[in-house]
Amino acid sequence: MSEPALDDDIDGLVVIDEAHLASFTEGDLTLEDELAELFVATARGYLKRMREAVEEERSWSAEAHALKGAGANLGAKRVAALARRAEFMPPSDDQVEALNEAIDDVKAFFAKRQL
């Protein structure tokens, strides 16, 4: 997955790059759902630590970098791009909220497929 520039239109990115995801799951929807569940749980952990970084007024670059990688691995383009942007910016509540919404979008994407 190529990373967008820091100033690219992140809102215009797809929630999940389905071709990327299928490239390593071979279209196995059960595996994709398991990976999505693991991603959401992991992403929520990173996000919790990022919220703590805001409260403690400390750097969050390690957490943002890890979340960027997790998002890129799954094909969660919007999450990866927002985390990449956060990696190079001072911690803020606005960025945490944007990431939270993007993670919610990933969860909703996979929930819709199960209907």
Secondary structure, DSSP 4 states (H G I P E B T S, - for coil): -PPPPTTS-GGGS-S--HHHHHHHHTT-HHHHHHHHHHHHHHHHHHHHHHHHHHHHT---HHHHHHHHHHHHHHT-HHHHHHHHHHHTS---HHHHHHHHHHHHHHHHHHHHHT-
